[in-house]
Amino acid sequence: MKTAHTENLRGDRRLRDGLSRYAREIVVVLVVKTFVLVAIWQVWFSAPARPQVDGGQIAARIYSSTAIPADERERHAGP
């Protein structure tokens, strides 16, 4: 039999204990997910996506390349 007195005791216990079981579970899941997302970001996405290349490196790469042999040009020529 529920009375106002027993319901108040239950409510007081919840206030005294803090969060309910489900609220604690949700908080734990959110903290774990946040930790995992931060770890994933640190491993795969925190470094720059492309290396720093200046004009001198580009010029050295372009001007140091050799010409394609004639037979290979003919093999790759369009119709």
Number of C-alpha atoms within 10 A of each C-alpha: 3 6 8 7 9 11 11 11 12 11 12 12 11 13 11 9 10 11 12 11 11 9 11 12 12 12 13 12 12 12 12 12 12 12 12 12 12 13 13 12 12 11 10 10 11 11 10 8 8 6 7 7 8 8 8 9 10 11 10 10 10 10 8 9 8 7 7 8 8 8 8 9 11 9 8 8 7 6 3
